[in-house]
Protein backbone atom coordinates (compact mmCIF):
# COMPACT_ATOMS: atom_id res chain seq x y z
CA UNK A 1 0.00 0.00 0.00
CA UNK A 2 1.10 3.63 -0.49
CA UNK A 3 2.08 5.73 2.54
CA UNK A 4 1.79 9.53 2.63
CA UNK A 5 3.97 10.79 5.47
CA UNK A 6 5.85 13.86 6.66
CA UNK A 7 8.83 13.62 8.98
CA UNK A 8 10.30 16.14 11.46
CA UNK A 9 12.93 16.52 14.14
CA UNK A 10 11.46 16.78 17.64
CA UNK A 11 12.61 19.83 19.61
CA UNK A 12 10.92 18.77 22.85
CA UNK A 13 8.75 15.87 23.88
CA UNK A 14 5.04 16.73 24.06
CA UNK A 15 3.10 15.91 27.19
CA UNK A 16 0.24 14.05 25.49
CA UNK A 17 0.97 10.40 24.80
CA UNK A 18 -1.33 7.46 24.17
CA UNK A 19 1.17 4.58 24.19
CA UNK A 20 4.80 3.58 23.59
CA UNK A 21 6.61 0.57 22.10
CA UNK A 22 10.19 -0.68 22.00
CA UNK A 23 11.49 -1.35 18.48
CA UNK A 24 14.52 -3.20 17.15
CA UNK A 25 15.07 -2.89 13.44
CA UNK A 26 17.66 -4.51 11.15
CA UNK A 27 18.15 -4.43 7.39
CA UNK A 28 18.55 -7.53 5.25
CA UNK A 29 18.92 -5.72 1.91
CA UNK A 30 19.32 -2.09 0.86
CA UNK A 31 19.73 -0.12 -2.32
CA UNK A 32 18.90 3.35 -3.57
CA UNK A 33 15.27 2.46 -4.31
CA UNK A 34 14.17 -0.20 -1.85
CA UNK A 35 14.80 -1.92 1.47
CA UNK A 36 13.96 -5.22 3.15
CA UNK A 37 14.02 -5.16 6.93
CA UNK A 38 13.22 -7.14 10.05
CA UNK A 39 11.46 -5.45 12.92
CA UNK A 40 10.66 -6.53 16.47
CA UNK A 41 7.97 -4.33 18.07
CA UNK A 42 7.66 -5.55 21.63
CA UNK A 43 6.57 -9.17 20.91
CA UNK A 44 5.52 -8.70 17.26
CA UNK A 45 7.92 -9.96 14.55
CA UNK A 46 7.65 -8.40 11.09
CA UNK A 47 9.30 -8.60 7.67
CA UNK A 48 8.86 -5.39 5.63
CA UNK A 49 9.69 -4.39 2.06
CA UNK A 50 9.63 -0.69 1.14
CA UNK A 51 10.25 1.27 -2.04
CA UNK A 52 10.29 4.98 -2.84
CA UNK A 53 11.24 8.05 -0.82
CA UNK A 54 9.75 11.33 0.32
CA UNK A 55 6.07 11.79 1.12
CA UNK A 56 4.69 8.86 -0.90
CA UNK A 57 6.16 5.36 -0.49
CA UNK A 58 5.08 1.78 -1.14
CA UNK A 59 5.21 -0.68 1.75
CA UNK A 60 4.40 -4.37 2.22
CA UNK A 61 4.61 -5.83 5.73
CA UNK A 62 3.99 -9.41 6.90
CA UNK A 63 4.34 -11.25 10.19
CA UNK A 64 6.91 -14.04 10.38
CA UNK A 65 7.38 -16.82 12.90
CA UNK A 66 10.07 -16.62 15.63
CA UNK A 67 12.24 -19.34 14.07
CA UNK A 68 12.46 -17.50 10.76
CA UNK A 69 13.11 -14.20 12.53
CA UNK A 70 15.96 -15.61 14.64
CA UNK A 71 17.49 -17.29 11.59
CA UNK A 72 17.46 -14.04 9.60
CA UNK A 73 18.35 -11.56 12.36
CA UNK A 74 22.13 -12.30 12.37
CA UNK A 75 22.22 -11.24 8.69
CA UNK A 76 21.38 -7.68 9.76
CA UNK A 77 24.56 -7.26 11.85
CA UNK A 78 26.00 -3.78 11.42
CA UNK A 79 22.71 -2.46 9.97
CA UNK A 80 20.44 -2.01 12.99
CA UNK A 81 18.72 0.69 15.01
CA UNK A 82 17.03 0.58 18.40
CA UNK A 83 14.40 3.07 19.53
CA UNK A 84 11.34 3.65 21.66
CA UNK A 85 8.29 4.79 19.71
CA UNK A 86 5.81 7.13 21.40
CA UNK A 87 2.34 7.62 19.94
CA UNK A 88 1.01 11.16 20.35
CA UNK A 89 -2.52 12.20 19.22
CA UNK A 90 -2.65 15.43 17.22
CA UNK A 91 -6.40 15.77 16.79
CA UNK A 92 -8.53 15.51 13.64
CA UNK A 93 -7.66 11.84 13.37
CA UNK A 94 -3.91 12.44 13.09
CA UNK A 95 -1.23 10.87 15.25
CA UNK A 96 2.53 11.49 15.54
CA UNK A 97 4.87 8.53 15.91
CA UNK A 98 7.88 9.87 17.82
CA UNK A 99 11.02 7.72 17.72
CA UNK A 100 13.56 8.25 20.50
CA UNK A 101 16.77 6.51 19.43
CA UNK A 102 19.31 4.77 21.63
CA UNK A 103 22.83 3.42 21.33
CA UNK A 104 25.10 5.34 18.96
CA UNK A 105 22.05 7.39 17.88
CA UNK A 106 21.29 8.50 21.43
CA UNK A 107 19.87 12.03 21.49
CA UNK A 108 18.08 11.84 18.14
CA UNK A 109 14.28 12.23 18.15
CA UNK A 110 12.14 12.20 15.02
CA UNK A 111 8.40 12.24 14.39
CA UNK A 112 6.38 10.88 11.46
CA UNK A 113 2.76 11.77 10.70
CA UNK A 114 0.77 9.72 8.19
CA UNK A 115 -1.97 11.36 6.12
CA UNK A 116 -4.87 10.06 4.07
CA UNK A 117 -4.13 12.31 1.11
CA UNK A 118 -1.46 14.60 -0.30
CA UNK A 119 -3.81 17.56 0.14
CA UNK A 120 -4.10 16.92 3.85
CA UNK A 121 -0.35 16.45 4.15
CA UNK A 122 0.24 19.81 2.49
CA UNK A 123 -2.29 21.58 4.75
CA UNK A 124 -0.76 20.20 7.96
CA UNK A 125 0.65 22.89 10.30
CA UNK A 126 3.30 21.38 12.61
CA UNK A 127 2.86 22.02 16.35
CA UNK A 128 5.58 24.12 18.07
CA UNK A 129 7.33 21.11 19.62
CA UNK A 130 8.32 19.86 16.17
CA UNK A 131 11.55 21.09 14.63
CA UNK A 132 13.01 21.07 11.13
CA UNK A 133 11.20 19.02 8.50
CA UNK A 134 13.06 15.89 7.35
CA UNK A 135 10.63 14.57 4.72
CA UNK A 136 12.71 13.15 1.88
CA UNK A 137 16.01 13.81 3.70
CA UNK A 138 17.80 10.48 3.25
CA UNK A 139 20.35 11.29 5.97
CA UNK A 140 17.57 10.65 8.51
CA UNK A 141 16.12 7.56 6.87
CA UNK A 142 16.34 4.62 9.24
CA UNK A 143 18.41 2.65 6.75
CA UNK A 144 20.95 5.50 6.61
CA UNK A 145 21.02 5.83 10.39
CA UNK A 146 21.54 2.07 10.66
CA UNK A 147 24.44 1.97 8.20
CA UNK A 148 26.07 5.43 8.37
CA UNK A 149 25.06 6.83 11.76
CA UNK A 150 24.04 10.31 12.80
CA UNK A 151 24.25 13.11 10.24
CA UNK A 152 27.02 15.57 11.09
CA UNK A 153 24.70 18.28 12.39
CA UNK A 154 22.81 15.84 14.65
CA UNK A 155 25.87 14.26 16.21
CA UNK A 156 26.45 14.71 19.92
CA UNK A 157 29.38 16.71 21.25
CA UNK A 158 30.87 15.02 24.26
CA UNK A 159 34.60 15.73 23.92
CA UNK A 160 35.29 17.91 26.96
CA UNK A 161 38.70 19.21 25.99
CA UNK A 162 37.56 20.04 22.45
CA UNK A 163 34.38 21.70 23.69
CA UNK A 164 36.51 23.81 26.00
CA UNK A 165 38.63 24.92 23.07
CA UNK A 166 35.54 25.72 21.02
CA UNK A 167 33.87 27.57 23.90
CA UNK A 168 37.02 29.64 24.36
CA UNK A 169 37.12 30.36 20.65
CA UNK A 170 33.47 31.42 20.63
CA UNK A 171 33.99 33.65 23.67
CA UNK A 172 37.04 35.26 22.11
CA UNK A 173 35.19 35.82 18.86
CA UNK A 174 32.23 37.54 20.53
CA UNK A 175 34.06 39.47 23.27
CA UNK A 176 35.57 41.86 20.73
CA UNK A 177 32.97 44.50 19.94
CA UNK A 178 34.13 44.60 16.35
CA UNK A 179 33.92 40.83 15.87
CA UNK A 180 31.14 39.58 13.60
CA UNK A 181 31.80 35.87 13.98
CA UNK A 182 29.94 33.45 16.19
CA UNK A 183 30.51 29.72 16.41
CA UNK A 184 27.35 27.81 15.57
CA UNK A 185 26.79 24.30 16.93
CA UNK A 186 25.77 22.99 13.50
CA UNK A 187 28.38 20.57 12.15
CA UNK A 188 26.90 20.40 8.66
CA UNK A 189 29.63 20.34 6.03
CA UNK A 190 27.97 22.98 3.85
CA UNK A 191 27.56 26.73 3.84
CA UNK A 192 24.05 27.67 4.90
CA UNK A 193 21.87 30.38 3.39
CA UNK A 194 21.16 32.09 6.71
CA UNK A 195 24.77 32.64 7.79
CA UNK A 196 27.62 34.89 6.70
CA UNK A 197 30.17 33.15 4.52
CA UNK A 198 33.06 33.84 6.91
CA UNK A 199 30.95 32.60 9.83
CA UNK A 200 30.02 29.51 7.85
CA UNK A 201 33.57 28.59 6.91
CA UNK A 202 34.70 29.04 10.49
CA UNK A 203 31.76 26.94 11.72
CA UNK A 204 32.52 24.17 9.24
CA UNK A 205 36.17 23.98 10.30
CA UNK A 206 35.26 23.99 13.99
CA UNK A 207 32.73 21.24 13.33
CA UNK A 208 35.23 18.96 11.59
CA UNK A 209 37.89 19.49 14.26
CA UNK A 210 35.34 18.86 16.97
CA UNK A 211 34.16 15.66 15.29
CA UNK A 212 37.70 14.37 14.70
CA UNK A 213 38.63 14.87 18.34
CA UNK A 214 35.37 13.28 19.48
CA UNK A 215 36.01 10.18 17.41
CA UNK A 216 39.51 9.76 18.82
CA UNK A 217 38.53 10.32 22.45
CA UNK A 218 35.61 7.88 22.24
CA UNK A 219 37.52 5.20 20.30
CA UNK A 220 37.95 1.80 21.89
CA UNK A 221 40.58 -0.57 20.59
CA UNK A 222 41.06 -3.00 17.71
CA UNK A 223 38.59 -2.51 14.87
CA UNK A 224 36.79 0.29 16.73
CA UNK A 225 40.02 2.27 17.04
CA UNK A 226 40.87 1.68 13.38
CA UNK A 227 37.44 2.94 12.35
CA UNK A 228 37.74 6.00 14.60
CA UNK A 229 41.14 6.84 13.12
CA UNK A 230 39.77 6.49 9.60
CA UNK A 231 36.87 8.84 10.40
CA UNK A 232 39.12 11.36 12.14
CA UNK A 233 41.48 11.46 9.16
CA UNK A 234 38.56 12.20 6.85
CA UNK A 235 37.39 14.98 9.15
CA UNK A 236 40.84 16.53 9.09
CA UNK A 237 40.93 16.39 5.29
CA UNK A 238 37.60 18.21 5.18
CA UNK A 239 38.87 20.85 7.60
CA UNK A 240 42.01 21.40 5.53
CA UNK A 241 39.98 21.71 2.31
CA UNK A 242 37.78 24.36 3.95
CA UNK A 243 40.88 26.14 5.19
CA UNK A 244 42.32 26.15 1.65
CA UNK A 245 39.12 27.83 0.48
CA UNK A 246 40.06 30.92 2.57
CA UNK A 247 43.85 30.59 2.26
CA UNK A 248 44.28 33.99 0.65
CA UNK A 249 42.25 35.73 3.33
CA UNK A 250 43.87 34.15 6.41
CA UNK A 251 47.32 34.83 4.99
CA UNK A 252 50.11 32.50 3.93
CA UNK A 253 51.83 32.39 7.30
CA UNK A 254 48.68 31.43 9.20
CA UNK A 255 47.59 28.99 6.53
CA UNK A 256 50.92 27.15 6.52
CA UNK A 257 50.97 26.93 10.31
CA UNK A 258 47.46 25.52 10.63
CA UNK A 259 47.65 23.29 7.57
CA UNK A 260 50.93 21.83 8.82
CA UNK A 261 49.47 21.19 12.27
CA UNK A 262 46.43 19.37 10.86
CA UNK A 263 48.57 17.45 8.38
CA UNK A 264 50.88 16.32 11.16
CA UNK A 265 47.93 15.25 13.31
CA UNK A 266 46.62 13.17 10.40
CA UNK A 267 50.04 11.68 9.70
CA UNK A 268 50.31 10.57 13.30
CA UNK A 269 47.23 8.46 12.61
CA UNK A 270 48.16 7.27 9.13
CA UNK A 271 50.14 4.07 9.68
CA UNK A 272 47.22 1.87 10.75
CA UNK A 273 45.01 3.25 7.99
CA UNK A 274 47.67 2.54 5.38
CA UNK A 275 48.01 -1.03 6.68
CA UNK A 276 44.22 -1.49 6.59
CA UNK A 277 44.07 -0.16 3.03
CA UNK A 278 46.71 -2.65 1.84
CA UNK A 279 44.70 -5.49 3.32
CA UNK A 280 41.46 -4.33 1.71
CA UNK A 281 43.15 -3.70 -1.63
CA UNK A 282 44.53 -7.24 -1.68
CA UNK A 283 41.10 -8.71 -0.92
CA UNK A 284 39.51 -6.66 -3.69
CA UNK A 285 42.26 -7.58 -6.15
CA UNK A 286 42.02 -11.35 -5.79
CA UNK A 287 38.26 -11.63 -5.30
CA UNK A 288 36.81 -13.90 -7.97
CA UNK A 289 40.12 -14.45 -9.76
CA UNK A 290 40.30 -18.13 -10.74
CA UNK A 291 44.01 -17.94 -11.57
CA UNK A 292 44.86 -17.37 -7.91
CA UNK A 293 43.92 -20.14 -5.49
CA UNK A 294 43.26 -18.91 -1.92
CA UNK A 295 46.47 -20.51 -0.69
CA UNK A 296 48.53 -18.33 -3.05
CA UNK A 297 47.95 -15.18 -0.99
CA UNK A 298 46.91 -16.63 2.38
CA UNK A 299 50.32 -16.20 4.04
CA UNK A 300 50.75 -12.69 2.61
CA UNK A 301 47.30 -11.68 3.79
CA UNK A 302 47.99 -13.06 7.26
CA UNK A 303 51.20 -11.04 7.40
CA UNK A 304 49.37 -7.85 6.34
CA UNK A 305 46.65 -8.47 8.96
CA UNK A 306 49.23 -9.03 11.70
CA UNK A 307 51.03 -5.86 10.64
CA UNK A 308 47.75 -3.92 10.74
CA UNK A 309 46.89 -5.19 14.23
CA UNK A 310 50.37 -4.37 15.53
CA UNK A 311 50.25 -0.83 14.16
CA UNK A 312 46.74 -0.19 15.52
CA UNK A 313 47.99 -1.18 18.97
CA UNK A 314 51.02 1.09 18.70
CA UNK A 315 48.98 3.99 17.34
CA UNK A 316 46.51 3.99 20.23
CA UNK A 317 48.97 5.96 22.31
CA UNK A 318 49.21 8.67 19.64
CA UNK A 319 45.57 9.65 19.60
CA UNK A 320 45.90 11.89 22.66
CA UNK A 321 48.67 13.87 20.97
CA UNK A 322 46.53 14.21 17.84
CA UNK A 323 43.58 15.48 19.90
CA UNK A 324 45.84 18.03 21.56
CA UNK A 325 47.09 19.29 18.20
CA UNK A 326 43.54 19.50 16.83
CA UNK A 327 42.33 21.41 19.89
CA UNK A 328 45.23 23.85 19.53
CA UNK A 329 44.18 24.70 15.98
CA UNK A 330 40.55 25.10 17.11
CA UNK A 331 41.67 27.44 19.87
CA UNK A 332 43.55 29.64 17.41
CA UNK A 333 40.80 29.67 14.78
CA UNK A 334 38.82 32.51 16.36
CA UNK A 335 41.83 34.76 15.73
CA UNK A 336 41.98 34.10 11.99
CA UNK A 337 41.42 37.34 10.10
CA UNK A 338 38.51 36.82 7.74
CA UNK A 339 37.64 40.40 6.82
CA UNK A 340 36.21 39.52 3.40
CA UNK A 341 32.84 37.83 3.12
CA UNK A 342 30.56 36.38 0.48
CA UNK A 343 31.93 35.34 -2.88
CA UNK A 344 35.06 37.46 -2.42
CA UNK A 345 36.07 35.21 0.48
CA UNK A 346 35.71 31.83 -1.24
CA UNK A 347 36.36 32.62 -4.91
CA UNK A 348 40.20 32.66 -4.77
CA UNK A 349 40.41 29.29 -3.01
CA UNK A 350 37.90 27.64 -5.34
CA UNK A 351 39.73 29.04 -8.37
CA UNK A 352 43.04 27.65 -7.05
CA UNK A 353 41.57 24.19 -6.41
CA UNK A 354 40.09 23.97 -9.90
CA UNK A 355 43.08 25.52 -11.69
CA UNK A 356 45.68 23.36 -9.91
CA UNK A 357 43.61 20.21 -10.48
CA UNK A 358 43.22 21.01 -14.17
CA UNK A 359 46.96 21.58 -14.51
CA UNK A 360 47.72 18.32 -12.70
CA UNK A 361 45.29 16.48 -14.97
CA UNK A 362 46.91 17.94 -18.09
CA UNK A 363 50.36 16.94 -16.78
CA UNK A 364 49.54 13.23 -16.41
CA UNK A 365 50.64 12.22 -19.90
CA UNK A 366 50.49 8.69 -21.31
CA UNK A 367 52.50 7.00 -18.53
CA UNK A 368 51.91 9.01 -15.36
CA UNK A 369 54.14 8.49 -12.37
CA UNK A 370 52.94 7.47 -8.93
CA UNK A 371 53.61 11.02 -7.72
CA UNK A 372 51.66 12.62 -10.58
CA UNK A 373 48.57 10.50 -9.93
CA UNK A 374 48.78 11.15 -6.21
CA UNK A 375 49.07 14.92 -6.74
CA UNK A 376 46.04 14.93 -9.03
CA UNK A 377 44.04 12.98 -6.49
CA UNK A 378 44.86 15.49 -3.73
CA UNK A 379 43.82 18.43 -5.89
CA UNK A 380 40.66 16.59 -6.94
CA UNK A 381 39.82 15.94 -3.28
CA UNK A 382 40.11 19.66 -2.55
CA UNK A 383 37.65 20.42 -5.35
CA UNK A 384 35.26 17.69 -4.16
CA UNK A 385 35.14 18.95 -0.59
CA UNK A 386 34.78 22.56 -1.70
CA UNK A 387 31.91 21.76 -4.07
CA UNK A 388 30.23 20.00 -1.16
CA UNK A 389 30.62 23.15 0.91
CA UNK A 390 29.02 25.25 -1.82
CA UNK A 391 26.40 22.77 -3.02
CA UNK A 392 23.40 24.68 -1.65
CA UNK A 393 24.09 27.39 -4.24
CA UNK A 394 22.31 25.06 -6.71
CA UNK A 395 21.88 21.54 -5.36
CA UNK A 396 20.47 19.86 -8.50
CA UNK A 397 23.64 20.81 -10.37
CA UNK A 398 26.38 20.92 -7.74
CA UNK A 399 25.55 17.70 -5.87
CA UNK A 400 25.88 15.54 -9.03
CA UNK A 401 29.00 17.51 -9.98
CA UNK A 402 30.51 16.80 -6.57
CA UNK A 403 29.67 13.10 -6.94
CA UNK A 404 31.40 13.02 -10.33
CA UNK A 405 34.53 14.49 -8.75
CA UNK A 406 34.22 11.98 -5.90
CA UNK A 407 34.07 9.05 -8.33
CA UNK A 408 37.04 10.51 -10.20
CA UNK A 409 39.17 10.77 -7.05
CA UNK A 410 38.07 7.33 -5.86
CA UNK A 411 39.45 5.76 -9.03
CA UNK A 412 42.70 7.65 -8.54
CA UNK A 413 42.73 6.52 -4.92
CA UNK A 414 42.31 2.88 -5.90
CA UNK A 415 45.14 3.31 -8.43
CA UNK A 416 47.33 4.72 -5.64
CA UNK A 417 46.43 1.89 -3.24
CA UNK A 418 47.39 -0.70 -5.83
CA UNK A 419 50.75 1.00 -6.30
CA UNK A 420 51.38 0.80 -2.55
CA UNK A 421 50.36 -2.88 -2.57
CA UNK A 422 52.76 -3.54 -5.45
CA UNK A 423 55.65 -2.16 -3.41
CA UNK A 424 54.73 -4.47 -0.54
CA UNK A 425 54.38 -7.41 -2.93
CA UNK A 426 57.88 -6.89 -4.32
CA UNK A 427 59.37 -7.38 -0.86
CA UNK A 428 57.00 -10.02 0.44
CA UNK A 429 58.64 -13.40 1.18
CA UNK A 430 55.19 -14.95 1.74
CA UNK A 431 54.42 -15.10 -2.01
CA UNK A 432 56.28 -17.50 -4.29
CA UNK A 433 57.83 -16.08 -7.50
CA UNK A 434 55.21 -17.52 -9.85
CA UNK A 435 52.26 -16.11 -7.96
CA UNK A 436 54.13 -12.86 -7.39
CA UNK A 437 54.36 -12.36 -11.15
CA UNK A 438 50.66 -13.20 -11.57
CA UNK A 439 49.76 -10.67 -8.89
CA UNK A 440 52.02 -8.01 -10.39
CA UNK A 441 50.36 -8.47 -13.79
CA UNK A 442 46.92 -8.34 -12.18
CA UNK A 443 47.81 -5.12 -10.33
CA UNK A 444 49.06 -3.46 -13.50
CA UNK A 445 45.97 -4.46 -15.46
CA UNK A 446 43.68 -3.16 -12.72
CA UNK A 447 45.63 0.10 -12.54
CA UNK A 448 45.39 0.57 -16.30
CA UNK A 449 41.62 0.06 -16.17
CA UNK A 450 41.22 2.50 -13.29
CA UNK A 451 43.38 5.12 -14.94
CA UNK A 452 41.46 4.89 -18.21
CA UNK A 453 38.17 5.39 -16.35
CA UNK A 454 39.65 8.25 -14.32
CA UNK A 455 40.94 9.97 -17.45
CA UNK A 456 37.49 9.81 -19.05
CA UNK A 457 35.93 11.21 -15.89
CA UNK A 458 38.63 13.87 -15.56
CA UNK A 459 37.85 15.15 -19.04
CA UNK A 460 34.38 15.99 -17.76
CA UNK A 461 35.50 17.33 -14.38
CA UNK A 462 38.02 19.73 -15.91
CA UNK A 463 36.23 20.40 -19.21
CA UNK A 464 35.87 24.15 -18.61
CA UNK A 465 38.64 26.69 -18.64
CA UNK A 466 39.20 28.15 -15.17
CA UNK A 467 37.68 31.54 -16.00
CA UNK A 468 34.53 29.92 -17.38
CA UNK A 469 34.28 27.70 -14.28
CA UNK A 470 34.66 30.74 -12.03
CA UNK A 471 31.98 32.69 -13.91
CA UNK A 472 29.55 29.79 -13.71
CA UNK A 473 30.08 29.23 -9.99
CA UNK A 474 29.79 32.97 -9.34
CA UNK A 475 26.48 33.05 -11.21
CA UNK A 476 25.12 30.22 -9.03
CA UNK A 477 26.32 32.04 -5.93
CA UNK A 478 24.70 35.37 -6.95
CA UNK A 479 21.38 33.67 -7.59
CA UNK A 480 21.58 31.91 -4.20
CA UNK A 481 22.84 34.77 -2.06
CA UNK A 482 21.53 37.69 -4.10
CA UNK A 483 25.01 39.23 -4.06
CA UNK A 484 26.61 41.50 -6.65
Secondary structure as UniProt FT lines:
FT   STRAND          2..10
FT   STRAND          19..30
FT   STRAND          34..41
FT   TURN            42..43
FT   STRAND          44..51
FT   STRAND          56..63
FT   HELIX           66..73
FT   HELIX           74..76
FT   TURN            77..78
FT   STRAND          80..91
FT   TURN            92..93
FT   STRAND          94..101
FT   HELIX           103..105
FT   TURN            106..107
FT   STRAND          109..114
FT   HELIX           118..123
FT   TURN            128..129
FT   STRAND          130..133
FT   TURN            135..136
FT   HELIX           138..140
FT   HELIX           142..147
FT   HELIX           152..154
FT   HELIX           160..175
FT   TURN            177..178
FT   TURN            193..194
FT   HELIX           197..218
FT   HELIX           223..245
FT   HELIX           247..250
FT   HELIX           252..267
FT   TURN            268..269
FT   HELIX           270..286
FT   TURN            287..288
FT   TURN            290..291
FT   HELIX           294..315
FT   HELIX           316..318
FT   HELIX           319..333
FT   TURN            334..335
FT   HELIX           343..362
FT   HELIX           370..390
FT   HELIX           391..393
FT   HELIX           395..426
FT   TURN            429..430
FT   HELIX           433..461
FT   HELIX           466..481
//
